[in-house]
Amino acid sequence: SNDQQYEECRLPLRCGSGPSVFPNITYPFWGNNIGKPNFCGQTEYELSCKENQNLTLEIKNLTLRVVSANLSDKTI
């Protein structure tokens, strides 16, 4: 149901063993291996968790490590 999908997308992402440093990353970002299914975001904003510790975003065949995120400023 839509309510279940909404609740899934609200969960903090999973990457690393400690508390997430990106607890509020939301739409348009998603990533199956960070606990946010594809219905949580847009295709081009897929995040990945590499080696269970580094959050990454791939843009035009470049893999970028995400070190901070500010969604209100729309910056990562």
mmJSON file of the N, C-alpha and C atoms, coordinates in Angstrom:
{"data_MODEL":{"atom_site":{
"group_PDB":["ATOM","ATOM","ATOM","ATOM","ATOM","ATOM","ATOM","ATOM","ATOM","ATOM","ATOM","ATOM","ATOM","ATOM","ATOM","ATOM","ATOM","ATOM","ATOM","ATOM","ATOM","ATOM","ATOM","ATOM","ATOM","ATOM","ATOM","ATOM","ATOM","ATOM","ATOM","ATOM","ATOM","ATOM","ATOM","ATOM","ATOM","ATOM","ATOM","ATOM","ATOM","ATOM","ATOM","ATOM","ATOM","ATOM","ATOM","ATOM","ATOM","ATOM","ATOM","ATOM","ATOM","ATOM","ATOM","ATOM","ATOM","ATOM","ATOM","ATOM","ATOM","ATOM","ATOM","ATOM","ATOM","ATOM","ATOM","ATOM","ATOM","ATOM","ATOM","ATOM","ATOM","ATOM","ATOM","ATOM","ATOM","ATOM","ATOM","ATOM","ATOM","ATOM","ATOM","ATOM","ATOM","ATOM","ATOM","ATOM","ATOM","ATOM","ATOM","ATOM","ATOM","ATOM","ATOM","ATOM","ATOM","ATOM","ATOM","ATOM","ATOM","ATOM","ATOM","ATOM","ATOM","ATOM","ATOM","ATOM","ATOM","ATOM","ATOM","ATOM","ATOM","ATOM","ATOM","ATOM","ATOM","ATOM","ATOM","ATOM","ATOM","ATOM","ATOM","ATOM","ATOM","ATOM","ATOM","ATOM","ATOM","ATOM","ATOM","ATOM","ATOM","ATOM","ATOM","ATOM","ATOM","ATOM","ATOM","ATOM","ATOM","ATOM","ATOM","ATOM","ATOM","ATOM","ATOM","ATOM","ATOM","ATOM","ATOM","ATOM","ATOM","ATOM","ATOM","ATOM","ATOM","ATOM","ATOM","ATOM","ATOM","ATOM","ATOM","ATOM","ATOM","ATOM","ATOM","ATOM","ATOM","ATOM","ATOM","ATOM","ATOM","ATOM","ATOM","ATOM","ATOM","ATOM","ATOM","ATOM","ATOM","ATOM","ATOM","ATOM","ATOM","ATOM","ATOM","ATOM","ATOM","ATOM","ATOM","ATOM","ATOM","ATOM","ATOM","ATOM","ATOM","ATOM","ATOM","ATOM","ATOM","ATOM","ATOM","ATOM","ATOM","ATOM","ATOM","ATOM","ATOM","ATOM","ATOM","ATOM","ATOM","ATOM","ATOM","ATOM","ATOM","ATOM","ATOM","ATOM","ATOM","ATOM","ATOM","ATOM","ATOM","ATOM","ATOM","ATOM"],
"id":[1,2,3,4,5,6,7,8,9,10,11,12,13,14,15,16,17,18,19,20,21,22,23,24,25,26,27,28,29,30,31,32,33,34,35,36,37,38,39,40,41,42,43,44,45,46,47,48,49,50,51,52,53,54,55,56,57,58,59,60,61,62,63,64,65,66,67,68,69,70,71,72,73,74,75,76,77,78,79,80,81,82,83,84,85,86,87,88,89,90,91,92,93,94,95,96,97,98,99,100,101,102,103,104,105,106,107,108,109,110,111,112,113,114,115,116,117,118,119,120,121,122,123,124,125,126,127,128,129,130,131,132,133,134,135,136,137,138,139,140,141,142,143,144,145,146,147,148,149,150,151,152,153,154,155,156,157,158,159,160,161,162,163,164,165,166,167,168,169,170,171,172,173,174,175,176,177,178,179,180,181,182,183,184,185,186,187,188,189,190,191,192,193,194,195,196,197,198,199,200,201,202,203,204,205,206,207,208,209,210,211,212,213,214,215,216,217,218,219,220,221,222,223,224,225,226,227,228],
"type_symbol":["N","C","C","N","C","C","N","C","C","N","C","C","N","C","C","N","C","C","N","C","C","N","C","C","N","C","C","N","C","C","N","C","C","N","C","C","N","C","C","N","C","C","N","C","C","N","C","C","N","C","C","N","C","C","N","C","C","N","C","C","N","C","C","N","C","C","N","C","C","N","C","C","N","C","C","N","C","C","N","C","C","N","C","C","N","C","C","N","C","C","N","C","C","N","C","C","N","C","C","N","C","C","N","C","C","N","C","C","N","C","C","N","C","C","N","C","C","N","C","C","N","C","C","N","C","C","N","C","C","N","C","C","N","C","C","N","C","C","N","C","C","N","C","C","N","C","C","N","C","C","N","C","C","N","C","C","N","C","C","N","C","C","N","C","C","N","C","C","N","C","C","N","C","C","N","C","C","N","C","C","N","C","C","N","C","C","N","C","C","N","C","C","N","C","C","N","C","C","N","C","C","N","C","C","N","C","C","N","C","C","N","C","C","N","C","C","N","C","C","N","C","C","N","C","C","N","C","C"],
"label_atom_id":["N","CA","C","N","CA","C","N","CA","C","N","CA","C","N","CA","C","N","CA","C","N","CA","C","N","CA","C","N","CA","C","N","CA","C","N","CA","C","N","CA","C","N","CA","C","N","CA","C","N","CA","C","N","CA","C","N","CA","C","N","CA","C","N","CA","C","N","CA","C","N","CA","C","N","CA","C","N","CA","C","N","CA","C","N","CA","C","N","CA","C","N","CA","C","N","CA","C","N","CA","C","N","CA","C","N","CA","C","N","CA","C","N","CA","C","N","CA","C","N","CA","C","N","CA","C","N","CA","C","N","CA","C","N","CA","C","N","CA","C","N","CA","C","N","CA","C","N","CA","C","N","CA","C","N","CA","C","N","CA","C","N","CA","C","N","CA","C","N","CA","C","N","CA","C","N","CA","C","N","CA","C","N","CA","C","N","CA","C","N","CA","C","N","CA","C","N","CA","C","N","CA","C","N","CA","C","N","CA","C","N","CA","C","N","CA","C","N","CA","C","N","CA","C","N","CA","C","N","CA","C","N","CA","C","N","CA","C","N","CA","C","N","CA","C","N","CA","C","N","CA","C","N","CA","C","N","CA","C","N","CA","C","N","CA","C"],
"label_alt_id":[null,null,null,null,null,null,null,null,null,null,null,null,null,null,null,null,null,null,null,null,null,null,null,null,null,null,null,null,null,null,null,null,null,null,null,null,null,null,null,null,null,null,null,null,null,null,null,null,null,null,null,null,null,null,null,null,null,null,null,null,null,null,null,null,null,null,null,null,null,null,null,null,null,null,null,null,null,null,null,null,null,null,null,null,null,null,null,null,null,null,null,null,null,null,null,null,null,null,null,null,null,null,null,null,null,null,null,null,null,null,null,null,null,null,null,null,null,null,null,null,null,null,null,null,null,null,null,null,null,null,null,null,null,null,null,null,null,null,null,null,null,null,null,null,null,null,null,null,null,null,null,null,null,null,null,null,null,null,null,null,null,null,null,null,null,null,null,null,null,null,null,null,null,null,null,null,null,null,null,null,null,null,null,null,null,null,null,null,null,null,null,null,null,null,null,null,null,null,null,null,null,null,null,null,null,null,null,null,null,null,null,null,null,null,null,null,null,null,null,null,null,null,null,null,null,null,null,null],
"label_comp_id":["SER","SER","SER","ASN","ASN","ASN","ASP","ASP","ASP","GLN","GLN","GLN","GLN","GLN","GLN","TYR","TYR","TYR","GLU","GLU","GLU","GLU","GLU","GLU","CYS","CYS","CYS","ARG","ARG","ARG","LEU","LEU","LEU","PRO","PRO","PRO","LEU","LEU","LEU","ARG","ARG","ARG","CYS","CYS","CYS","GLY","GLY","GLY","SER","SER","SER","GLY","GLY","GLY","PRO","PRO","PRO","SER","SER","SER","VAL","VAL","VAL","PHE","PHE","PHE","PRO","PRO","PRO","ASN","ASN","ASN","ILE","ILE","ILE","THR","THR","THR","TYR","TYR","TYR","PRO","PRO","PRO","PHE","PHE","PHE","TRP","TRP","TRP","GLY","GLY","GLY","ASN","ASN","ASN","ASN","ASN","ASN","ILE","ILE","ILE","GLY","GLY","GLY","LYS","LYS","LYS","PRO","PRO","PRO","ASN","ASN","ASN","PHE","PHE","PHE","CYS","CYS","CYS","GLY","GLY","GLY","GLN","GLN","GLN","THR","THR","THR","GLU","GLU","GLU","TYR","TYR","TYR","GLU","GLU","GLU","LEU","LEU","LEU","SER","SER","SER","CYS","CYS","CYS","LYS","LYS","LYS","GLU","GLU","GLU","ASN","ASN","ASN","GLN","GLN","GLN","ASN","ASN","ASN","LEU","LEU","LEU","THR","THR","THR","LEU","LEU","LEU","GLU","GLU","GLU","ILE","ILE","ILE","LYS","LYS","LYS","ASN","ASN","ASN","LEU","LEU","LEU","THR","THR","THR","LEU","LEU","LEU","ARG","ARG","ARG","VAL","VAL","VAL","VAL","VAL","VAL","SER","SER","SER","ALA","ALA","ALA","ASN","ASN","ASN","LEU","LEU","LEU","SER","SER","SER","ASP","ASP","ASP","LYS","LYS","LYS","THR","THR","THR","ILE","ILE","ILE"],
"label_asym_id":["A","A","A","A","A","A","A","A","A","A","A","A","A","A","A","A","A","A","A","A","A","A","A","A","A","A","A","A","A","A","A","A","A","A","A","A","A","A","A","A","A","A","A","A","A","A","A","A","A","A","A","A","A","A","A","A","A","A","A","A","A","A","A","A","A","A","A","A","A","A","A","A","A","A","A","A","A","A","A","A","A","A","A","A","A","A","A","A","A","A","A","A","A","A","A","A","A","A","A","A","A","A","A","A","A","A","A","A","A","A","A","A","A","A","A","A","A","A","A","A","A","A","A","A","A","A","A","A","A","A","A","A","A","A","A","A","A","A","A","A","A","A","A","A","A","A","A","A","A","A","A","A","A","A","A","A","A","A","A","A","A","A","A","A","A","A","A","A","A","A","A","A","A","A","A","A","A","A","A","A","A","A","A","A","A","A","A","A","A","A","A","A","A","A","A","A","A","A","A","A","A","A","A","A","A","A","A","A","A","A","A","A","A","A","A","A","A","A","A","A","A","A","A","A","A","A","A","A"],
"label_entity_id":["1","1","1","1","1","1","1","1","1","1","1","1","1","1","1","1","1","1","1","1","1","1","1","1","1","1","1","1","1","1","1","1","1","1","1","1","1","1","1","1","1","1","1","1","1","1","1","1","1","1","1","1","1","1","1","1","1","1","1","1","1","1","1","1","1","1","1","1","1","1","1","1","1","1","1","1","1","1","1","1","1","1","1","1","1","1","1","1","1","1","1","1","1","1","1","1","1","1","1","1","1","1","1","1","1","1","1","1","1","1","1","1","1","1","1","1","1","1","1","1","1","1","1","1","1","1","1","1","1","1","1","1","1","1","1","1","1","1","1","1","1","1","1","1","1","1","1","1","1","1","1","1","1","1","1","1","1","1","1","1","1","1","1","1","1","1","1","1","1","1","1","1","1","1","1","1","1","1","1","1","1","1","1","1","1","1","1","1","1","1","1","1","1","1","1","1","1","1","1","1","1","1","1","1","1","1","1","1","1","1","1","1","1","1","1","1","1","1","1","1","1","1","1","1","1","1","1","1"],
"label_seq_id":[1,1,1,2,2,2,3,3,3,4,4,4,5,5,5,6,6,6,7,7,7,8,8,8,9,9,9,10,10,10,11,11,11,12,12,12,13,13,13,14,14,14,15,15,15,16,16,16,17,17,17,18,18,18,19,19,19,20,20,20,21,21,21,22,22,22,23,23,23,24,24,24,25,25,25,26,26,26,27,27,27,28,28,28,29,29,29,30,30,30,31,31,31,32,32,32,33,33,33,34,34,34,35,35,35,36,36,36,37,37,37,38,38,38,39,39,39,40,40,40,41,41,41,42,42,42,43,43,43,44,44,44,45,45,45,46,46,46,47,47,47,48,48,48,49,49,49,50,50,50,51,51,51,52,52,52,53,53,53,54,54,54,55,55,55,56,56,56,57,57,57,58,58,58,59,59,59,60,60,60,61,61,61,62,62,62,63,63,63,64,64,64,65,65,65,66,66,66,67,67,67,68,68,68,69,69,69,70,70,70,71,71,71,72,72,72,73,73,73,74,74,74,75,75,75,76,76,76],
"pdbx_PDB_ins_code":[null,null,null,null,null,null,null,null,null,null,null,null,null,null,null,null,null,null,null,null,null,null,null,null,null,null,null,null,null,null,null,null,null,null,null,null,null,null,null,null,null,null,null,null,null,null,null,null,null,null,null,null,null,null,null,null,null,null,null,null,null,null,null,null,null,null,null,null,null,null,null,null,null,null,null,null,null,null,null,null,null,null,null,null,null,null,null,null,null,null,null,null,null,null,null,null,null,null,null,null,null,null,null,null,null,null,null,null,null,null,null,null,null,null,null,null,null,null,null,null,null,null,null,null,null,null,null,null,null,null,null,null,null,null,null,null,null,null,null,null,null,null,null,null,null,null,null,null,null,null,null,null,null,null,null,null,null,null,null,null,null,null,null,null,null,null,null,null,null,null,null,null,null,null,null,null,null,null,null,null,null,null,null,null,null,null,null,null,null,null,null,null,null,null,null,null,null,null,null,null,null,null,null,null,null,null,null,null,null,null,null,null,null,null,null,null,null,null,null,null,null,null,null,null,null,null,null,null],
"Cartn_x":[0.832,0.0,0.875,0.289,1.026,1.533,0.743,1.179,2.433,2.478,3.645,4.876,4.71,5.827,6.308,5.393,5.757,6.58,6.145,6.865,8.251,8.369,9.68,10.632,10.149,10.99,11.398,10.64,10.955,12.072,12.36,13.372,14.751,15.612,16.99,17.713,18.604,19.354,20.337,20.737,21.677,22.99,24.07,25.411,26.41,27.108,28.066,27.481,28.331,27.892,27.373,27.798,27.357,26.102,25.661,24.497,24.787,23.811,23.997,24.302,25.259,25.542,24.638,23.789,22.853,21.432,20.953,19.655,18.469,18.617,17.464,17.52,18.337,18.352,17.043,16.329,15.02,14.954,13.745,13.516,14.338,15.018,14.909,15.894,16.587,17.612,17.016,17.633,17.199,18.395,18.254,19.289,18.885,18.831,18.395,19.286,20.612,21.479,21.641,20.873,20.856,19.477,18.601,17.284,16.231,16.475,15.48,15.197,14.085,13.761,13.599,13.594,13.568,12.337,11.234,10.061,10.247,11.363,11.643,12.308,12.737,13.457,13.442,14.336,14.457,15.689,15.599,16.629,18.031,18.228,19.575,20.158,19.382,19.86,20.031,20.504,20.71,21.995,21.867,23.015,23.373,24.647,25.115,25.971,26.041,26.919,28.046,29.24,30.396,31.127,31.426,32.176,31.523,30.219,29.42,29.909,30.521,30.974,30.969,31.041,31.111,29.852,29.16,27.989,28.46,27.986,28.453,27.278,27.575,26.641,27.41,26.85,27.52,26.902,27.774,27.348,28.249,27.644,28.376,29.651,29.521,30.621,31.661,31.407,32.276,31.577,32.296,31.74,32.22,31.283,31.599,31.226,32.089,31.799,31.024,29.912,29.089,29.603,30.085,30.63,29.705,28.776,27.778,26.584,25.48,24.271,23.443,22.917,22.022,20.875,19.782,18.682,17.974,17.967,17.317,18.097,19.439,20.262,20.426,19.921,20.03,21.483,22.319,23.731,24.113,25.042,25.663,27.151],
"Cartn_y":[-1.194,0.0,1.255,2.379,3.643,4.008,3.716,4.019,3.24,1.963,1.132,1.655,2.038,2.59,3.891,4.734,5.997,5.735,4.797,4.472,3.919,3.073,2.534,3.644,4.602,5.693,6.655,6.709,7.596,7.05,5.753,5.151,5.723,5.868,6.322,5.325,5.817,4.904,4.098,2.948,2.073,2.034,2.45,2.351,2.469,1.407,1.416,0.821,0.63,-0.046,0.908,2.175,3.14,3.85,4.824,5.618,6.335,6.401,7.027,8.512,8.991,10.428,11.139,10.374,10.913,10.479,10.797,10.252,10.812,11.968,12.617,12.666,11.818,11.795,11.184,11.932,11.515,11.732,11.759,11.976,13.161,13.05,12.049,10.885,10.788,9.755,8.424,7.353,6.01,5.082,3.84,2.83,1.535,0.457,-0.822,-1.296,-1.092,-1.616,-0.657,0.418,1.31,1.334,0.443,0.328,1.267,1.845,2.73,2.216,1.492,0.92,1.988,1.538,2.477,3.37,2.96,3.838,5.034,5.077,6.203,7.382,7.199,8.29,8.208,8.973,9.011,8.218,7.59,6.684,7.258,8.498,9.079,9.431,9.273,9.622,8.397,7.304,6.08,6.17,5.993,5.953,4.503,4.26,2.919,2.999,1.889,1.78,0.829,1.35,0.545,0.054,-1.231,-1.856,-1.572,-1.415,-1.153,0.049,1.03,2.209,3.5,3.456,4.679,4.849,5.954,6.271,6.905,6.396,6.882,7.194,8.047,8.427,8.366,7.682,7.589,8.591,9.436,10.431,10.306,9.979,9.859,9.044,7.818,6.864,7.281,8.307,8.682,8.291,7.609,7.264,8.288,9.019,10.078,9.627,9.883,9.56,10.719,10.419,11.434,11.616,12.813,13.078,13.956,14.648,15.427,15.649,16.002,16.268,17.317,18.252,19.267,19.412,18.74,18.732,20.071,20.866,22.175,23.103,22.948,23.716,23.004,21.774,20.931,20.686,20.363,20.063,18.737,18.04,16.853,16.938],
"Cartn_z":[0.0,0.0,0.0,-0.322,-0.334,1.045,2.09,3.455,3.821,3.433,3.731,2.986,1.721,0.953,1.581,1.999,2.638,3.894,4.71,5.944,5.637,4.597,4.214,3.794,3.053,2.558,3.673,4.748,5.87,6.752,6.684,7.55,7.243,8.264,8.018,7.121,6.293,5.437,6.269,5.72,6.41,5.638,6.311,5.731,6.871,7.178,8.276,9.538,10.53,11.746,12.813,12.781,13.786,13.346,14.129,13.721,12.402,11.563,10.256,10.401,9.621,9.597,8.585,7.933,6.943,7.3,8.493,8.909,8.139,7.511,6.892,5.372,4.765,3.298,2.823,2.006,1.521,0.016,-0.521,-1.942,-2.436,-3.562,-4.612,-4.477,-3.343,-3.189,-2.758,-3.214,-2.882,-3.054,-2.688,-2.905,-2.234,-3.023,-2.469,-1.337,-1.452,-0.394,0.783,0.809,1.98,2.633,2.195,2.81,2.272,1.086,0.47,-0.947,-1.14,-2.448,-3.53,-4.789,-5.916,-5.941,-5.337,-5.328,-4.399,-3.659,-2.758,-3.47,-4.711,-5.362,-6.869,-7.485,-8.938,-9.363,-10.516,-11.015,-10.928,-11.332,-11.394,-10.029,-8.969,-7.624,-6.731,-7.322,-6.548,-5.725,-4.426,-3.524,-3.253,-2.997,-2.648,-1.409,-0.705,0.454,0.068,-0.097,-0.493,0.748,0.762,1.857,3.208,3.21,4.412,5.214,4.537,5.279,4.486,3.164,2.363,1.521,1.728,0.938,-0.364,-1.502,-2.798,-3.724,-4.698,-5.749,-7.054,-8.052,-9.349,-10.311,-10.899,-11.881,-13.1,-14.233,-15.498,-15.347,-14.858,-14.697,-13.671,-12.89,-11.774,-10.483,-9.605,-8.305,-7.297,-6.716,-5.762,-4.355,-3.393,-1.996,-1.383,-0.769,-0.123,1.301,1.607,2.944,3.78,3.135,3.867,2.947,3.561,2.79,3.511,2.733,3.277,2.286,2.579,1.625,1.517,2.579,2.473,1.544,1.508,0.569,-0.766,-0.847,-2.042,-2.423,-1.428,-1.685,-1.041,-1.707,-1.117,-1.335],
"occupancy":[1.0,1.0,1.0,1.0,1.0,1.0,1.0,1.0,1.0,1.0,1.0,1.0,1.0,1.0,1.0,1.0,1.0,1.0,1.0,1.0,1.0,1.0,1.0,1.0,1.0,1.0,1.0,1.0,1.0,1.0,1.0,1.0,1.0,1.0,1.0,1.0,1.0,1.0,1.0,1.0,1.0,1.0,1.0,1.0,1.0,1.0,1.0,1.0,1.0,1.0,1.0,1.0,1.0,1.0,1.0,1.0,1.0,1.0,1.0,1.0,1.0,1.0,1.0,1.0,1.0,1.0,1.0,1.0,1.0,1.0,1.0,1.0,1.0,1.0,1.0,1.0,1.0,1.0,1.0,1.0,1.0,1.0,1.0,1.0,1.0,1.0,1.0,1.0,1.0,1.0,1.0,1.0,1.0,1.0,1.0,1.0,1.0,1.0,1.0,1.0,1.0,1.0,1.0,1.0,1.0,1.0,1.0,1.0,1.0,1.0,1.0,1.0,1.0,1.0,1.0,1.0,1.0,1.0,1.0,1.0,1.0,1.0,1.0,1.0,1.0,1.0,1.0,1.0,1.0,1.0,1.0,1.0,1.0,1.0,1.0,1.0,1.0,1.0,1.0,1.0,1.0,1.0,1.0,1.0,1.0,1.0,1.0,1.0,1.0,1.0,1.0,1.0,1.0,1.0,1.0,1.0,1.0,1.0,1.0,1.0,1.0,1.0,1.0,1.0,1.0,1.0,1.0,1.0,1.0,1.0,1.0,1.0,1.0,1.0,1.0,1.0,1.0,1.0,1.0,1.0,1.0,1.0,1.0,1.0,1.0,1.0,1.0,1.0,1.0,1.0,1.0,1.0,1.0,1.0,1.0,1.0,1.0,1.0,1.0,1.0,1.0,1.0,1.0,1.0,1.0,1.0,1.0,1.0,1.0,1.0,1.0,1.0,1.0,1.0,1.0,1.0,1.0,1.0,1.0,1.0,1.0,1.0,1.0,1.0,1.0,1.0,1.0,1.0],
"B_iso_or_equiv":[0.0,0.0,0.0,0.0,0.0,0.0,0.0,0.0,0.0,0.0,0.0,0.0,0.0,0.0,0.0,0.0,0.0,0.0,0.0,0.0,0.0,0.0,0.0,0.0,0.0,0.0,0.0,0.0,0.0,0.0,0.0,0.0,0.0,0.0,0.0,0.0,0.0,0.0,0.0,0.0,0.0,0.0,0.0,0.0,0.0,0.0,0.0,0.0,0.0,0.0,0.0,0.0,0.0,0.0,0.0,0.0,0.0,0.0,0.0,0.0,0.0,0.0,0.0,0.0,0.0,0.0,0.0,0.0,0.0,0.0,0.0,0.0,0.0,0.0,0.0,0.0,0.0,0.0,0.0,0.0,0.0,0.0,0.0,0.0,0.0,0.0,0.0,0.0,0.0,0.0,0.0,0.0,0.0,0.0,0.0,0.0,0.0,0.0,0.0,0.0,0.0,0.0,0.0,0.0,0.0,0.0,0.0,0.0,0.0,0.0,0.0,0.0,0.0,0.0,0.0,0.0,0.0,0.0,0.0,0.0,0.0,0.0,0.0,0.0,0.0,0.0,0.0,0.0,0.0,0.0,0.0,0.0,0.0,0.0,0.0,0.0,0.0,0.0,0.0,0.0,0.0,0.0,0.0,0.0,0.0,0.0,0.0,0.0,0.0,0.0,0.0,0.0,0.0,0.0,0.0,0.0,0.0,0.0,0.0,0.0,0.0,0.0,0.0,0.0,0.0,0.0,0.0,0.0,0.0,0.0,0.0,0.0,0.0,0.0,0.0,0.0,0.0,0.0,0.0,0.0,0.0,0.0,0.0,0.0,0.0,0.0,0.0,0.0,0.0,0.0,0.0,0.0,0.0,0.0,0.0,0.0,0.0,0.0,0.0,0.0,0.0,0.0,0.0,0.0,0.0,0.0,0.0,0.0,0.0,0.0,0.0,0.0,0.0,0.0,0.0,0.0,0.0,0.0,0.0,0.0,0.0,0.0,0.0,0.0,0.0,0.0,0.0,0.0],
"pdbx_formal_charge":[null,null,null,null,null,null,null,null,null,null,null,null,null,null,null,null,null,null,null,null,null,null,null,null,null,null,null,null,null,null,null,null,null,null,null,null,null,null,null,null,null,null,null,null,null,null,null,null,null,null,null,null,null,null,null,null,null,null,null,null,null,null,null,null,null,null,null,null,null,null,null,null,null,null,null,null,null,null,null,null,null,null,null,null,null,null,null,null,null,null,null,null,null,null,null,null,null,null,null,null,null,null,null,null,null,null,null,null,null,null,null,null,null,null,null,null,null,null,null,null,null,null,null,null,null,null,null,null,null,null,null,null,null,null,null,null,null,null,null,null,null,null,null,null,null,null,null,null,null,null,null,null,null,null,null,null,null,null,null,null,null,null,null,null,null,null,null,null,null,null,null,null,null,null,null,null,null,null,null,null,null,null,null,null,null,null,null,null,null,null,null,null,null,null,null,null,null,null,null,null,null,null,null,null,null,null,null,null,null,null,null,null,null,null,null,null,null,null,null,null,null,null,null,null,null,null,null,null],
"auth_seq_id":[1,1,1,2,2,2,3,3,3,4,4,4,5,5,5,6,6,6,7,7,7,8,8,8,9,9,9,10,10,10,11,11,11,12,12,12,13,13,13,14,14,14,15,15,15,16,16,16,17,17,17,18,18,18,19,19,19,20,20,20,21,21,21,22,22,22,23,23,23,24,24,24,25,25,25,26,26,26,27,27,27,28,28,28,29,29,29,30,30,30,31,31,31,32,32,32,33,33,33,34,34,34,35,35,35,36,36,36,37,37,37,38,38,38,39,39,39,40,40,40,41,41,41,42,42,42,43,43,43,44,44,44,45,45,45,46,46,46,47,47,47,48,48,48,49,49,49,50,50,50,51,51,51,52,52,52,53,53,53,54,54,54,55,55,55,56,56,56,57,57,57,58,58,58,59,59,59,60,60,60,61,61,61,62,62,62,63,63,63,64,64,64,65,65,65,66,66,66,67,67,67,68,68,68,69,69,69,70,70,70,71,71,71,72,72,72,73,73,73,74,74,74,75,75,75,76,76,76],
"auth_comp_id":["SER","SER","SER","ASN","ASN","ASN","ASP","ASP","ASP","GLN","GLN","GLN","GLN","GLN","GLN","TYR","TYR","TYR","GLU","GLU","GLU","GLU","GLU","GLU","CYS","CYS","CYS","ARG","ARG","ARG","LEU","LEU","LEU","PRO","PRO","PRO","LEU","LEU","LEU","ARG","ARG","ARG","CYS","CYS","CYS","GLY","GLY","GLY","SER","SER","SER","GLY","GLY","GLY","PRO","PRO","PRO","SER","SER","SER","VAL","VAL","VAL","PHE","PHE","PHE","PRO","PRO","PRO","ASN","ASN","ASN","ILE","ILE","ILE","THR","THR","THR","TYR","TYR","TYR","PRO","PRO","PRO","PHE","PHE","PHE","TRP","TRP","TRP","GLY","GLY","GLY","ASN","ASN","ASN","ASN","ASN","ASN","ILE","ILE","ILE","GLY","GLY","GLY","LYS","LYS","LYS","PRO","PRO","PRO","ASN","ASN","ASN","PHE","PHE","PHE","CYS","CYS","CYS","GLY","GLY","GLY","GLN","GLN","GLN","THR","THR","THR","GLU","GLU","GLU","TYR","TYR","TYR","GLU","GLU","GLU","LEU","LEU","LEU","SER","SER","SER","CYS","CYS","CYS","LYS","LYS","LYS","GLU","GLU","GLU","ASN","ASN","ASN","GLN","GLN","GLN","ASN","ASN","ASN","LEU","LEU","LEU","THR","THR","THR","LEU","LEU","LEU","GLU","GLU","GLU","ILE","ILE","ILE","LYS","LYS","LYS","ASN","ASN","ASN","LEU","LEU","LEU","THR","THR","THR","LEU","LEU","LEU","ARG","ARG","ARG","VAL","VAL","VAL","VAL","VAL","VAL","SER","SER","SER","ALA","ALA","ALA","ASN","ASN","ASN","LEU","LEU","LEU","SER","SER","SER","ASP","ASP","ASP","LYS","LYS","LYS","THR","THR","THR","ILE","ILE","ILE"],
"auth_asym_id":["A","A","A","A","A","A","A","A","A","A","A","A","A","A","A","A","A","A","A","A","A","A","A","A","A","A","A","A","A","A","A","A","A","A","A","A","A","A","A","A","A","A","A","A","A","A","A","A","A","A","A","A","A","A","A","A","A","A","A","A","A","A","A","A","A","A","A","A","A","A","A","A","A","A","A","A","A","A","A","A","A","A","A","A","A","A","A","A","A","A","A","A","A","A","A","A","A","A","A","A","A","A","A","A","A","A","A","A","A","A","A","A","A","A","A","A","A","A","A","A","A","A","A","A","A","A","A","A","A","A","A","A","A","A","A","A","A","A","A","A","A","A","A","A","A","A","A","A","A","A","A","A","A","A","A","A","A","A","A","A","A","A","A","A","A","A","A","A","A","A","A","A","A","A","A","A","A","A","A","A","A","A","A","A","A","A","A","A","A","A","A","A","A","A","A","A","A","A","A","A","A","A","A","A","A","A","A","A","A","A","A","A","A","A","A","A","A","A","A","A","A","A","A","A","A","A","A","A"],
"auth_atom_id":["N","CA","C","N","CA","C","N","CA","C","N","CA","C","N","CA","C","N","CA","C","N","CA","C","N","CA","C","N","CA","C","N","CA","C","N","CA","C","N","CA","C","N","CA","C","N","CA","C","N","CA","C","N","CA","C","N","CA","C","N","CA","C","N","CA","C","N","CA","C","N","CA","C","N","CA","C","N","CA","C","N","CA","C","N","CA","C","N","CA","C","N","CA","C","N","CA","C","N","CA","C","N","CA","C","N","CA","C","N","CA","C","N","CA","C","N","CA","C","N","CA","C","N","CA","C","N","CA","C","N","CA","C","N","CA","C","N","CA","C","N","CA","C","N","CA","C","N","CA","C","N","CA","C","N","CA","C","N","CA","C","N","CA","C","N","CA","C","N","CA","C","N","CA","C","N","CA","C","N","CA","C","N","CA","C","N","CA","C","N","CA","C","N","CA","C","N","CA","C","N","CA","C","N","CA","C","N","CA","C","N","CA","C","N","CA","C","N","CA","C","N","CA","C","N","CA","C","N","CA","C","N","CA","C","N","CA","C","N","CA","C","N","CA","C","N","CA","C","N","CA","C","N","CA","C","N","CA","C","N","CA","C","N","CA","C"],
"pdbx_PDB_model_num":[1,1,1,1,1,1,1,1,1,1,1,1,1,1,1,1,1,1,1,1,1,1,1,1,1,1,1,1,1,1,1,1,1,1,1,1,1,1,1,1,1,1,1,1,1,1,1,1,1,1,1,1,1,1,1,1,1,1,1,1,1,1,1,1,1,1,1,1,1,1,1,1,1,1,1,1,1,1,1,1,1,1,1,1,1,1,1,1,1,1,1,1,1,1,1,1,1,1,1,1,1,1,1,1,1,1,1,1,1,1,1,1,1,1,1,1,1,1,1,1,1,1,1,1,1,1,1,1,1,1,1,1,1,1,1,1,1,1,1,1,1,1,1,1,1,1,1,1,1,1,1,1,1,1,1,1,1,1,1,1,1,1,1,1,1,1,1,1,1,1,1,1,1,1,1,1,1,1,1,1,1,1,1,1,1,1,1,1,1,1,1,1,1,1,1,1,1,1,1,1,1,1,1,1,1,1,1,1,1,1,1,1,1,1,1,1,1,1,1,1,1,1,1,1,1,1,1,1]
}}}
